[in-house]
Amino acid sequence: MKKKGDSCFKENDISLALKYYSDAILSIRYLLREGLIDMVHMNEVFMSALIVPCNLNLSLCYLKLTEELLLLNTESDGLKENLEKCIVCCEDVITI
């Protein structure tokens, strides 16, 4: 999912990239919750290879979407919502 998100981002399909990155993080959280991966494995592999990069990429997607709204001179709740989501992604990385 991360690789698909990376491809979409490179093709400037930000909305689809955002979906793939979000799905990757949700999948990892599901695997943890269901006990299909343990925390030791999670720390070694998923933190450095997936969760941190996906969160950082998500934050960049939200910034890109905000930029698009600003270029369109759109005054909407989407600006604030995207920036808030960007901050949450960055906070997740900081807590990791």
TIDREN-796782 format. One record per atom (N, C-alpha, C, O): residue number from 1; residue in three letters; atom name; x, y, z. Coordinates in pm, 1 decimal. Last residue first. Layout:
BEGIN
+-----+-----+------+----------+----------+----------+
!   n ! res ! atom !       c1 !       c2 !       c3 !
+-----+-----+------+----------+----------+----------+
! NUM ! Ala !   CA !        X !        Y !        Z !
...
+-----+-----+------+----------+----------+----------+
# end
This chain:
BEGIN
+-----+-----+------+----------+----------+----------+
!   n ! res ! atom !       c1 !       c2 !       c3 !
+-----+-----+------+----------+----------+----------+
!  96 ! Ile !    N !    619.0 !    848.4 !   1828.4 !
!  96 ! Ile !   CA !    684.6 !    720.2 !   1799.1 !
!  96 ! Ile !    C !    829.1 !    730.5 !   1842.7 !
!  96 ! Ile !    O !    905.0 !    634.7 !   1828.2 !
!  95 ! Thr !    N !    551.0 !   1109.3 !   1861.9 !
!  95 ! Thr !   CA !    526.4 !   1018.1 !   1974.1 !
!  95 ! Thr !    C !    592.2 !    882.5 !   1953.3 !
!  95 ! Thr !    O !    618.2 !    810.1 !   2049.4 !
!  94 ! Ile !    N !    618.2 !   1212.3 !   1609.4 !
!  94 ! Ile !   CA !    690.7 !   1258.1 !   1727.6 !
!  94 ! Ile !    C !    672.0 !   1161.3 !   1844.6 !
!  94 ! Ile !    O !    766.9 !   1134.4 !   1918.3 !
!  93 ! Val !    N !    425.0 !   1088.5 !   1450.9 !
!  93 ! Val !   CA !    566.5 !   1059.4 !   1428.6 !
!  93 ! Val !    C !    648.3 !   1098.1 !   1551.7 !
!  93 ! Val !    O !    737.6 !   1024.1 !   1592.9 !
!  92 ! Asp !    N !    194.0 !   1210.2 !   1552.0 !
!  92 ! Asp !   CA !    210.2 !   1064.4 !   1559.6 !
!  92 ! Asp !    C !    356.2 !   1024.8 !   1542.8 !
!  92 ! Asp !    O !    405.3 !    936.8 !   1613.4 !
!  91 ! Glu !    N !    240.9 !   1474.5 !   1478.0 !
!  91 ! Glu !   CA !    241.2 !   1439.7 !   1620.2 !
!  91 ! Glu !    C !    257.4 !   1289.6 !   1639.7 !
!  91 ! Glu !    O !    325.9 !   1245.7 !   1732.1 !
!  90 ! Cys !    N !    204.1 !   1450.2 !   1202.7 !
!  90 ! Cys !   CA !    336.0 !   1486.9 !   1255.6 !
!  90 ! Cys !    C !    346.9 !   1453.0 !   1403.5 !
!  90 ! Cys !    O !    451.8 !   1407.5 !   1449.0 !
!  89 ! Cys !    N !    -68.8 !   1389.0 !   1197.3 !
!  89 ! Cys !   CA !     28.9 !   1295.0 !   1140.5 !
!  89 ! Cys !    C !    168.5 !   1322.8 !   1195.0 !
!  89 ! Cys !    O !    242.1 !   1230.3 !   1229.3 !
!  88 ! Val !    N !   -171.5 !   1624.2 !   1312.0 !
!  88 ! Val !   CA !   -191.6 !   1495.6 !   1379.5 !
!  88 ! Val !    C !    -91.1 !   1391.9 !   1328.4 !
!  88 ! Val !    O !    -34.8 !   1315.8 !   1407.1 !
!  87 ! Ile !    N !   -104.5 !   1811.2 !   1113.9 !
!  87 ! Ile !   CA !    -45.0 !   1821.4 !   1247.3 !
!  87 ! Ile !    C !    -57.4 !   1689.9 !   1322.8 !
!  87 ! Ile !    O !     36.6 !   1648.5 !   1390.7 !
!  86 ! Cys !    N !   -271.5 !   1723.3 !    907.3 !
!  86 ! Cys !   CA !   -126.6 !   1727.4 !    888.6 !
!  86 ! Cys !    C !    -56.0 !   1728.8 !   1023.9 !
!  86 ! Cys !    O !     40.9 !   1655.9 !   1045.1 !
!  85 ! Lys !    N !   -518.4 !   1774.5 !   1020.0 !
!  85 ! Lys !   CA !   -480.1 !   1635.6 !    993.9 !
!  85 ! Lys !    C !   -329.4 !   1624.2 !    973.0 !
!  85 ! Lys !    O !   -267.2 !   1527.1 !   1016.1 !
!  84 ! Glu !    N !   -509.5 !   2054.5 !   1021.6 !
!  84 ! Glu !   CA !   -522.1 !   1982.1 !   1147.9 !
!  84 ! Glu !    C !   -480.2 !   1836.0 !   1131.8 !
!  84 ! Glu !    O !   -414.3 !   1780.1 !   1219.4 !
!  83 ! Leu !    N !   -498.7 !   2104.7 !    746.6 !
!  83 ! Leu !   CA !   -386.4 !   2143.4 !    831.5 !
!  83 ! Leu !    C !   -390.3 !   2072.5 !    966.0 !
!  83 ! Leu !    O !   -285.9 !   2034.5 !   1019.0 !
!  82 ! Asn !    N !   -751.0 !   2007.5 !    669.1 !
!  82 ! Asn !   CA !   -628.2 !   1947.8 !    615.4 !
!  82 ! Asn !    C !   -507.6 !   1980.9 !    702.3 !
!  82 ! Asn !    O !   -423.9 !   1894.4 !    728.5 !
!  81 ! Glu !    N !   -919.2 !   2182.6 !    815.0 !
!  81 ! Glu !   CA !   -924.6 !   2037.2 !    837.3 !
!  81 ! Glu !    C !   -796.9 !   1969.5 !    787.6 !
!  81 ! Glu !    O !   -741.0 !   1883.9 !    856.2 !
!  80 ! Lys !    N !   -860.2 !   2431.6 !    703.0 !
!  80 ! Lys !   CA !   -833.7 !   2407.2 !    844.9 !
!  80 ! Lys !    C !   -827.3 !   2257.1 !    873.2 !
!  80 ! Lys !    O !   -740.1 !   2210.8 !    946.7 !
!  79 ! Leu !    N !   -944.4 !   2377.5 !    435.6 !
!  79 ! Leu !   CA !   -811.1 !   2430.0 !    468.7 !
!  79 ! Leu !    C !   -773.3 !   2395.2 !    611.7 !
!  79 ! Leu !    O !   -668.0 !   2337.0 !    637.5 !
!  78 ! Gly !    N !  -1209.2 !   2298.5 !    453.4 !
!  78 ! Gly !   CA !  -1108.4 !   2202.7 !    411.1 !
!  78 ! Gly !    C !   -967.1 !   2247.7 !    442.6 !
!  78 ! Gly !    O !   -880.3 !   2165.9 !    472.9 !
!  77 ! Asp !    N !  -1374.2 !   2503.2 !    495.8 !
!  77 ! Asp !   CA !  -1331.4 !   2432.5 !    615.4 !
!  77 ! Asp !    C !  -1221.8 !   2331.4 !    582.5 !
!  77 ! Asp !    O !  -1150.5 !   2284.6 !    671.3 !
!  76 ! Ser !    N !  -1264.1 !   2757.6 !    263.6 !
!  76 ! Ser !   CA !  -1346.3 !   2645.1 !    307.4 !
!  76 ! Ser !    C !  -1292.0 !   2588.3 !    436.8 !
!  76 ! Ser !    O !  -1181.4 !   2619.9 !    480.8 !
!  75 ! Glu !    N !  -1215.4 !   2948.6 !     10.3 !
!  75 ! Glu !   CA !  -1228.6 !   2965.7 !    155.2 !
!  75 ! Glu !    C !  -1322.9 !   2856.9 !    203.1 !
!  75 ! Glu !    O !  -1444.5 !   2864.1 !    185.2 !
!  74 ! Thr !    N !   -998.3 !   2917.5 !   -249.5 !
!  74 ! Thr !   CA !  -1116.0 !   2858.4 !   -187.1 !
!  74 ! Thr !    C !  -1113.4 !   2884.2 !    -37.2 !
!  74 ! Thr !    O !  -1019.5 !   2845.5 !     32.3 !
!  73 ! Asn !    N !   -809.1 !   2980.7 !   -439.7 !
!  73 ! Asn !   CA !   -870.8 !   3086.3 !   -358.3 !
!  73 ! Asn !    C !  -1000.6 !   3039.6 !   -293.8 !
!  73 ! Asn !    O !  -1098.7 !   3113.5 !   -285.6 !
!  72 ! Leu !    N !   -668.8 !   2783.5 !   -551.8 !
!  72 ! Leu !   CA !   -802.6 !   2804.8 !   -608.0 !
!  72 ! Leu !    C !   -876.9 !   2918.3 !   -537.2 !
!  72 ! Leu !    O !   -991.7 !   2948.6 !   -569.5 !
!  71 ! Leu !    N !   -452.3 !   2783.6 !   -386.8 !
!  71 ! Leu !   CA !   -433.7 !   2828.6 !   -524.3 !
!  71 ! Leu !    C !   -567.0 !   2856.3 !   -593.5 !
!  71 ! Leu !    O !   -576.3 !   2941.4 !   -682.0 !
!  70 ! Leu !    N !   -569.9 !   2668.7 !   -159.4 !
!  70 ! Leu !   CA !   -523.8 !   2806.9 !   -155.2 !
!  70 ! Leu !    C !   -504.9 !   2864.4 !   -295.5 !
!  70 ! Leu !    O !   -537.7 !   2980.4 !   -320.3 !
!  69 ! Leu !    N !   -612.5 !   2407.4 !   -248.8 !
!  69 ! Leu !   CA !   -726.9 !   2490.8 !   -210.2 !
!  69 ! Leu !    C !   -688.7 !   2638.4 !   -207.8 !
!  69 ! Leu !    O !   -767.0 !   2723.6 !   -249.8 !
!  68 ! Glu !    N !   -346.6 !   2329.4 !   -287.4 !
!  68 ! Glu !   CA !   -439.2 !   2332.7 !   -400.6 !
!  68 ! Glu !    C !   -560.3 !   2421.0 !   -370.2 !
!  68 ! Glu !    O !   -604.7 !   2499.0 !   -454.4 !
!  67 ! Glu !    N !   -254.8 !   2340.2 !    -21.7 !
!  67 ! Glu !   CA !   -196.0 !   2428.5 !   -122.7 !
!  67 ! Glu !    C !   -288.4 !   2442.3 !   -243.9 !
!  67 ! Glu !    O !   -306.9 !   2551.9 !   -296.7 !
!  66 ! Thr !    N !   -401.2 !   2131.5 !     83.4 !
!  66 ! Thr !   CA !   -422.0 !   2266.9 !    133.8 !
!  66 ! Thr !    C !   -370.0 !   2368.8 !     32.5 !
!  66 ! Thr !    O !   -434.2 !   2470.2 !      5.6 !
!  65 ! Leu !    N !   -287.2 !   1920.2 !    -52.0 !
!  65 ! Leu !   CA !   -429.9 !   1947.9 !    -70.7 !
!  65 ! Leu !    C !   -463.9 !   2089.0 !    -24.8 !
!  65 ! Leu !    O !   -545.4 !   2157.4 !    -86.6 !
!  64 ! Lys !    N !    -25.7 !   1939.0 !     52.2 !
!  64 ! Lys !   CA !    -49.5 !   1956.8 !    -91.7 !
!  64 ! Lys !    C !   -196.1 !   1989.9 !   -119.3 !
!  64 ! Lys !    O !   -225.9 !   2077.5 !   -200.5 !
!  63 ! Leu !    N !    -74.8 !   1877.8 !    320.7 !
!  63 ! Leu !   CA !    -20.9 !   2009.2 !    284.6 !
!  63 ! Leu !    C !    -44.8 !   2039.5 !    136.8 !
!  63 ! Leu !    O !    -79.8 !   2151.8 !    100.6 !
!  62 ! Tyr !    N !   -161.6 !   1615.2 !    293.2 !
!  62 ! Tyr !   CA !   -253.5 !   1715.5 !    347.1 !
!  62 ! Tyr !    C !   -204.8 !   1857.1 !    316.6 !
!  62 ! Tyr !    O !   -285.5 !   1946.1 !    289.6 !
!  61 ! Cys !    N !     77.5 !   1503.2 !    196.0 !
!  61 ! Cys !   CA !    -44.5 !   1501.6 !    114.1 !
!  61 ! Cys !    C !   -143.9 !   1606.8 !    162.6 !
!  61 ! Cys !    O !   -203.2 !   1678.8 !     82.2 !
!  60 ! Leu !    N !    242.7 !   1537.0 !    418.7 !
!  60 ! Leu !   CA !    273.9 !   1607.4 !    295.2 !
!  60 ! Leu !    C !    153.0 !   1611.5 !    201.3 !
!  60 ! Leu !    O !    129.3 !   1712.3 !    134.8 !
!  59 ! Ser !    N !    119.3 !   1360.9 !    594.1 !
!  59 ! Ser !   CA !    123.9 !   1503.0 !    628.5 !
!  59 ! Ser !    C !    154.3 !   1585.8 !    504.0 !
!  59 ! Ser !    O !     97.5 !   1693.5 !    486.0 !
!  58 ! Leu !    N !    165.6 !   1119.9 !    457.5 !
!  58 ! Leu !   CA !     28.8 !   1169.4 !    478.1 !
!  58 ! Leu !    C !     28.6 !   1318.4 !    508.4 !
!  58 ! Leu !    O !    -52.7 !   1393.4 !    454.4 !
!  57 ! Asn !    N !    441.7 !   1105.5 !    484.9 !
!  57 ! Asn !   CA !    383.5 !   1121.7 !    351.5 !
!  57 ! Asn !    C !    239.4 !   1170.6 !    359.6 !
!  57 ! Asn !    O !    196.2 !   1252.5 !    278.5 !
!  56 ! Leu !    N !    455.4 !   1067.7 !    761.2 !
!  56 ! Leu !   CA !    517.7 !   1185.4 !    701.4 !
!  56 ! Leu !    C !    461.5 !   1212.0 !    561.6 !
!  56 ! Leu !    O !    436.7 !   1326.8 !    524.7 !
!  55 ! Asn !    N !    318.0 !    823.0 !    779.6 !
!  55 ! Asn !   CA !    267.2 !    942.2 !    848.4 !
!  55 ! Asn !    C !    327.1 !   1069.5 !    790.2 !
!  55 ! Asn !    O !    256.3 !   1168.6 !    772.0 !
!  54 ! Cys !    N !    488.3 !    660.4 !    625.8 !
!  54 ! Cys !   CA !    348.0 !    679.8 !    585.4 !
!  54 ! Cys !    C !    288.2 !    803.4 !    652.4 !
!  54 ! Cys !    O !    215.8 !    879.7 !    588.5 !
!  53 ! Pro !    N !    732.4 !    671.4 !    772.4 !
!  53 ! Pro !   CA !    722.3 !    726.9 !    637.4 !
!  53 ! Pro !    C !    578.3 !    751.1 !    592.0 !
!  53 ! Pro !    O !    549.9 !    851.7 !    526.9 !
!  52 ! Val !    N !    635.9 !    550.9 !   1022.2 !
!  52 ! Val !   CA !    691.3 !    686.9 !   1017.0 !
!  52 ! Val !    C !    683.3 !    743.4 !    875.1 !
!  52 ! Val !    O !    632.1 !    853.9 !    857.6 !
!  51 ! Ile !    N !    540.9 !    294.5 !    931.0 !
!  51 ! Ile !   CA !    455.5 !    388.9 !   1003.7 !
!  51 ! Ile !    C !    508.7 !    531.1 !    996.0 !
!  51 ! Ile !    O !    432.8 !    623.2 !    965.7 !
!  50 ! Leu !    N !    759.2 !    167.5 !    771.0 !
!  50 ! Leu !   CA !    623.1 !    196.1 !    725.6 !
!  50 ! Leu !    C !    551.1 !    306.9 !    801.2 !
!  50 ! Leu !    O !    505.2 !    403.5 !    740.2 !
!  49 ! Ala !    N !   1018.1 !    141.7 !    869.1 !
!  49 ! Ala !   CA !    993.6 !    120.7 !    727.1 !
!  49 ! Ala !    C !    855.5 !    165.2 !    680.9 !
!  49 ! Ala !    O !    836.9 !    197.2 !    563.5 !
!  48 ! Ser !    N !   1016.0 !    191.8 !   1143.5 !
!  48 ! Ser !   CA !   1110.6 !    263.1 !   1058.2 !
!  48 ! Ser !    C !   1076.1 !    253.2 !    910.6 !
!  48 ! Ser !    O !   1102.1 !    346.5 !    834.6 !
!  47 ! Met !    N !    792.2 !     35.4 !   1227.4 !
!  47 ! Met !   CA !    810.7 !    174.1 !   1269.5 !
!  47 ! Met !    C !    899.2 !    248.7 !   1170.7 !
!  47 ! Met !    O !    862.5 !    355.0 !   1120.6 !
!  46 ! Phe !    N !    820.2 !   -224.8 !   1121.2 !
!  46 ! Phe !   CA !    713.8 !   -136.8 !   1075.9 !
!  46 ! Phe !    C !    733.1 !      9.7 !   1113.8 !
!  46 ! Phe !    O !    693.6 !     98.6 !   1038.3 !
!  45 ! Val !    N !   1060.9 !   -341.5 !   1239.3 !
!  45 ! Val !   CA !   1032.3 !   -333.7 !   1096.7 !
!  45 ! Val !    C !    936.9 !   -220.4 !   1062.5 !
!  45 ! Val !    O !    969.9 !   -131.4 !    984.2 !
!  44 ! Glu !    N !   1089.6 !   -311.8 !   1520.1 !
!  44 ! Glu !   CA !   1204.4 !   -329.5 !   1432.1 !
!  44 ! Glu !    C !   1173.7 !   -298.0 !   1286.9 !
!  44 ! Glu !    O !   1253.9 !   -233.9 !   1219.0 !
!  43 ! Asn !    N !    831.7 !   -282.3 !   1629.4 !
!  43 ! Asn !   CA !    935.1 !   -181.1 !   1651.1 !
!  43 ! Asn !    C !   1046.8 !   -191.1 !   1548.9 !
!  43 ! Asn !    O !   1093.3 !    -89.6 !   1497.0 !
!  42 ! Met !    N !    705.5 !   -519.7 !   1545.2 !
!  42 ! Met !   CA !    653.0 !   -389.3 !   1506.7 !
!  42 ! Met !    C !    760.1 !   -282.9 !   1519.1 !
!  42 ! Met !    O !    777.4 !   -201.6 !   1428.3 !
!  41 ! His !    N !    843.7 !   -713.5 !   1679.7 !
!  41 ! His !   CA !    851.7 !   -709.9 !   1533.1 !
!  41 ! His !    C !    806.8 !   -574.2 !   1481.8 !
!  41 ! His !    O !    863.5 !   -520.6 !   1386.5 !
!  40 ! Val !    N !    754.3 !   -636.3 !   1933.9 !
!  40 ! Val !   CA !    897.6 !   -641.0 !   1904.2 !
!  40 ! Val !    C !    918.0 !   -631.7 !   1753.3 !
!  40 ! Val !    O !    999.0 !   -552.5 !   1705.2 !
!  39 ! Met !    N !    476.4 !   -663.0 !   1920.3 !
!  39 ! Met !   CA !    532.9 !   -529.8 !   1934.4 !
!  39 ! Met !    C !    682.4 !   -527.5 !   1903.2 !
!  39 ! Met !    O !    732.7 !   -427.7 !   1851.6 !
!  38 ! Asp !    N !    368.3 !   -897.0 !   1665.8 !
!  38 ! Asp !   CA !    396.1 !   -855.8 !   1802.8 !
!  38 ! Asp !    C !    469.4 !   -721.9 !   1804.3 !
!  38 ! Asp !    O !    517.8 !   -674.8 !   1701.3 !
!  37 ! Ile !    N !     85.0 !   -956.0 !   1462.8 !
!  37 ! Ile !   CA !    226.0 !   -920.2 !   1473.1 !
!  37 ! Ile !    C !    248.6 !   -873.7 !   1616.5 !
!  37 ! Ile !    O !    159.1 !   -818.1 !   1680.0 !
!  36 ! Leu !    N !   -163.4 !  -1036.0 !   1535.0 !
!  36 ! Leu !   CA !   -101.3 !  -1104.8 !   1422.9 !
!  36 ! Leu !    C !     45.2 !  -1066.1 !   1404.6 !
!  36 ! Leu !    O !    120.4 !  -1137.0 !   1337.8 !
!  35 ! Gly !    N !   -324.8 !   -918.9 !   1724.7 !
!  35 ! Gly !   CA !   -214.9 !  -1003.6 !   1770.4 !
!  35 ! Gly !    C !   -145.5 !  -1079.6 !   1659.1 !
!  35 ! Gly !    O !    -75.7 !  -1177.6 !   1685.3 !
!  34 ! Glu !    N !   -508.6 !   -736.2 !   1653.0 !
!  34 ! Glu !   CA !   -550.1 !   -876.1 !   1645.4 !
!  34 ! Glu !    C !   -440.2 !   -972.8 !   1688.7 !
!  34 ! Glu !    O !   -460.4 !  -1094.2 !   1689.3 !
!  33 ! Arg !    N !   -360.1 !   -502.5 !   1676.8 !
!  33 ! Arg !   CA !   -476.2 !   -522.6 !   1764.4 !
!  33 ! Arg !    C !   -518.3 !   -669.4 !   1768.4 !
!  33 ! Arg !    O !   -558.4 !   -720.8 !   1872.8 !
!  32 ! Leu !    N !   -171.4 !   -537.6 !   1467.5 !
!  32 ! Leu !   CA !   -130.3 !   -527.9 !   1608.5 !
!  32 ! Leu !    C !   -245.2 !   -563.2 !   1702.3 !
!  32 ! Leu !    O !   -229.7 !   -642.9 !   1794.8 !
!  31 ! Leu !    N !   -338.1 !   -535.4 !   1244.4 !
!  31 ! Leu !   CA !   -252.6 !   -651.3 !   1271.1 !
!  31 ! Leu !    C !   -204.9 !   -652.9 !   1415.8 !
!  31 ! Leu !    O !   -198.9 !   -758.6 !   1478.6 !
!  30 ! Tyr !    N !   -447.6 !   -275.3 !   1269.6 !
!  30 ! Tyr !   CA !   -533.9 !   -393.4 !   1277.3 !
!  30 ! Tyr !    C !   -451.1 !   -517.2 !   1312.5 !
!  30 ! Tyr !    O !   -489.3 !   -594.9 !   1400.0 !
!  29 ! Arg !    N !   -220.6 !   -118.3 !   1227.7 !
!  29 ! Arg !   CA !   -290.5 !   -110.1 !   1356.8 !
!  29 ! Arg !    C !   -382.4 !   -230.0 !   1376.3 !
!  29 ! Arg !    O !   -394.2 !   -281.1 !   1487.7 !
!  28 ! Ile !    N !   -171.4 !   -188.7 !    962.9 !
!  28 ! Ile !   CA !    -73.5 !   -221.6 !   1066.3 !
!  28 ! Ile !    C !   -139.0 !   -218.1 !   1204.0 !
!  28 ! Ile !    O !   -114.9 !   -305.8 !   1286.9 !
!  27 ! Ser !    N !   -400.0 !    -80.9 !    842.2 !
!  27 ! Ser !   CA !   -372.6 !   -224.9 !    834.1 !
!  27 ! Ser !    C !   -274.4 !   -268.4 !    942.0 !
!  27 ! Ser !    O !   -292.4 !   -372.6 !   1004.9 !
!  26 ! Leu !    N !   -369.8 !    193.3 !    887.9 !
!  26 ! Leu !   CA !   -483.6 !    122.2 !    947.8 !
!  26 ! Leu !    C !   -460.3 !    -28.8 !    947.1 !
!  26 ! Leu !    O !   -497.5 !    -97.2 !   1042.5 !
!  25 ! Ile !    N !   -142.8 !    240.3 !    727.7 !
!  25 ! Ile !   CA !   -136.8 !    260.3 !    873.2 !
!  25 ! Ile !    C !   -250.0 !    186.4 !    943.3 !
!  25 ! Ile !    O !   -228.4 !    123.7 !   1047.0 !
!  24 ! Ala !    N !   -249.4 !    179.7 !    474.4 !
!  24 ! Ala !   CA !   -131.0 !    109.3 !    524.7 !
!  24 ! Ala !    C !   -122.3 !    120.2 !    676.2 !
!  24 ! Ala !    O !    -97.5 !     21.1 !    745.0 !
!  23 ! Asp !    N !   -457.9 !    364.7 !    450.3 !
!  23 ! Asp !   CA !   -488.8 !    221.6 !    456.0 !
!  23 ! Asp !    C !   -371.3 !    140.9 !    510.1 !
!  23 ! Asp !    O !   -391.2 !     44.3 !    583.7 !
!  22 ! Ser !    N !   -306.9 !    600.5 !    431.4 !
!  22 ! Ser !   CA !   -399.1 !    579.9 !    544.5 !
!  22 ! Ser !    C !   -431.2 !    432.2 !    561.7 !
!  22 ! Ser !    O !   -431.8 !    380.5 !    673.4 !
!  21 ! Tyr !    N !   -177.0 !    555.6 !    186.9 !
!  21 ! Tyr !   CA !    -98.5 !    573.4 !    309.7 !
!  21 ! Tyr !    C !   -185.5 !    549.1 !    433.5 !
!  21 ! Tyr !    O !   -141.9 !    484.4 !    528.8 !
!  20 ! Tyr !    N !   -401.6 !    539.6 !     14.3 !
!  20 ! Tyr !   CA !   -310.6 !    426.0 !     30.6 !
!  20 ! Tyr !    C !   -228.6 !    437.4 !    158.1 !
!  20 ! Tyr !    O !   -212.4 !    338.9 !    230.2 !
!  19 ! Lys !    N !   -515.6 !    798.3 !     42.8 !
!  19 ! Lys !   CA !   -593.2 !    677.9 !     75.8 !
!  19 ! Lys !    C !   -500.3 !    558.0 !    100.5 !
!  19 ! Lys !    O !   -519.0 !    483.8 !    196.9 !
!  18 ! Leu !    N !   -308.9 !    959.1 !    -52.8 !
!  18 ! Leu !   CA !   -354.7 !    974.9 !     85.2 !
!  18 ! Leu !    C !   -431.0 !    850.1 !    130.2 !
!  18 ! Leu !    O !   -412.8 !    802.4 !    242.3 !
!  17 ! Ala !    N !   -312.5 !    882.2 !   -319.5 !
!  17 ! Ala !   CA !   -194.0 !    854.9 !   -236.7 !
!  17 ! Ala !    C !   -231.4 !    860.0 !    -89.8 !
!  17 ! Ala !    O !   -190.0 !    774.5 !    -11.5 !
!  16 ! Leu !    N !   -557.2 !    989.6 !   -395.0 !
!  16 ! Leu !   CA !   -540.5 !    843.9 !   -394.3 !
!  16 ! Leu !    C !   -418.3 !    803.8 !   -311.4 !
!  16 ! Leu !    O !   -421.0 !    702.7 !   -241.2 !
!  15 ! Ser !    N !   -499.4 !   1263.3 !   -366.9 !
!  15 ! Ser !   CA !   -612.2 !   1202.6 !   -293.8 !
!  15 ! Ser !    C !   -599.0 !   1051.3 !   -286.2 !
!  15 ! Ser !    O !   -626.8 !    991.5 !   -182.3 !
!  14 ! Ile !    N !   -284.1 !   1303.9 !   -543.5 !
!  14 ! Ile !   CA !   -266.5 !   1320.6 !   -399.7 !
!  14 ! Ile !    C !   -377.6 !   1252.0 !   -320.2 !
!  14 ! Ile !    O !   -351.2 !   1189.6 !   -217.5 !
!  13 ! Asp !    N !   -139.8 !   1229.4 !   -794.5 !
!  13 ! Asp !   CA !   -274.9 !   1189.3 !   -754.8 !
!  13 ! Asp !    C !   -276.3 !   1185.9 !   -602.2 !
!  13 ! Asp !    O !   -270.5 !   1079.5 !   -540.6 !
!  12 ! Asn !    N !    114.5 !   1276.8 !   -892.9 !
!  12 ! Asn !   CA !     36.2 !   1391.7 !   -843.2 !
!  12 ! Asn !    C !   -110.8 !   1357.2 !   -819.4 !
!  12 ! Asn !    O !   -196.6 !   1445.3 !   -823.5 !
!  11 ! Glu !    N !    273.3 !   1067.1 !   -930.6 !
!  11 ! Glu !   CA !    186.9 !   1101.5 !  -1044.0 !
!  11 ! Glu !    C !     94.1 !   1218.7 !  -1009.7 !
!  11 ! Glu !    O !      6.3 !   1254.6 !  -1088.2 !
!  10 ! Lys !    N !    382.3 !   1045.8 !   -680.5 !
!  10 ! Lys !   CA !    470.3 !   1086.1 !   -790.3 !
!  10 ! Lys !    C !    390.6 !   1128.4 !   -912.8 !
!  10 ! Lys !    O !    434.0 !   1214.3 !   -989.6 !
!   9 ! Phe !    N !    155.2 !    948.7 !   -548.4 !
!   9 ! Phe !   CA !    208.7 !   1079.9 !   -513.4 !
!   9 ! Phe !    C !    298.0 !   1132.6 !   -625.8 !
!   9 ! Phe !    O !    290.2 !   1250.0 !   -662.0 !
!   8 ! Cys !    N !    131.5 !    695.8 !   -661.6 !
!   8 ! Cys !   CA !     25.1 !    794.4 !   -682.0 !
!   8 ! Cys !    C !     74.9 !    935.5 !   -652.4 !
!   8 ! Cys !    O !     40.5 !   1030.2 !   -723.1 !
!   7 ! Ser !    N !    366.4 !    579.2 !   -562.2 !
!   7 ! Ser !   CA !    344.5 !    593.7 !   -706.8 !
!   7 ! Ser !    C !    239.7 !    699.8 !   -736.9 !
!   7 ! Ser !    O !    257.1 !    782.8 !   -826.1 !
!   6 ! Asp !    N !    317.2 !    586.2 !   -286.1 !
!   6 ! Asp !   CA !    432.5 !    656.5 !   -341.9 !
!   6 ! Asp !    C !    414.3 !    681.5 !   -491.8 !
!   6 ! Asp !    O !    442.8 !    790.3 !   -541.8 !
!   5 ! Gly !    N !     94.8 !    417.7 !   -274.0 !
!   5 ! Gly !   CA !     81.7 !    557.6 !   -235.2 !
!   5 ! Gly !    C !    195.4 !    641.0 !   -291.4 !
!   5 ! Gly !    O !    174.1 !    752.6 !   -338.7 !
!   4 ! Lys !    N !    217.6 !    181.0 !   -346.3 !
!   4 ! Lys !   CA !    111.7 !    235.2 !   -432.4 !
!   4 ! Lys !    C !     89.8 !    383.1 !   -402.3 !
!   4 ! Lys !    O !     69.1 !    463.6 !   -493.1 !
!   3 ! Lys !    N !    387.7 !    155.9 !   -126.7 !
!   3 ! Lys !   CA !    445.2 !    170.9 !   -260.2 !
!   3 ! Lys !    C !    342.3 !    226.5 !   -358.3 !
!   3 ! Lys !    O !    375.4 !    309.1 !   -443.3 !
!   2 ! Lys !    N !    196.8 !    120.8 !     75.8 !
!   2 ! Lys !   CA !    285.7 !    236.8 !     78.3 !
!   2 ! Lys !    C !    344.1 !    261.3 !    -59.8 !
!   2 ! Lys !    O !    349.4 !    375.6 !   -105.3 !
!   1 ! Met !    N !     81.9 !   -119.2 !      0.0 !
!   1 ! Met !   CA !      0.0 !      0.0 !      0.0 !
!   1 ! Met !    C !     86.3 !    125.6 !      0.0 !
!   1 ! Met !    O !     54.3 !    224.2 !    -66.4 !
+-----+-----+------+----------+----------+----------+
# end
